[in-house]
Amino acid sequence: MVKVKFFAVLKGLVGKEEVTVDLGGETTLEQLIEKLKTDLPPLKDIIQKGGILISVNQEVVEKDAIIQDGDEIAFLPPFAGG
């Protein structure tokens, strides 16, 4: 199982601060994202718009990254800076 955390506006959209997901074996981040888009429909729209950072164990990774039981995945909203 992995722990998935949502921060800032994403937490409000999803209605949860975190969820746990049973992977059932080797899984890519992309596969997890697809499952979450089905399980948490509000997440689907914001992911399709882009700009969300996703980290695995506090490191931003690409969607083809392999995730494993015990990993912590964080969905971070777009940041503005100046």
NORSUL-V319930 format. One record per helix or strand of 2 or more residues. SS is the DSSP state (~ for helix, > for strand). FROM is the first residue (numbers start at 0). TO is the last residue. If there is no record, write none. Layout:
{{SS	FROM	TO} {SS	FROM	TO}}
This chain:
{{>	1	5} {~	8	13} {>	17	20} {>	26	27} {~	28	38} {~	40	48} {>	52	55} {>	58	59} {>	65	66} {>	71	75}}
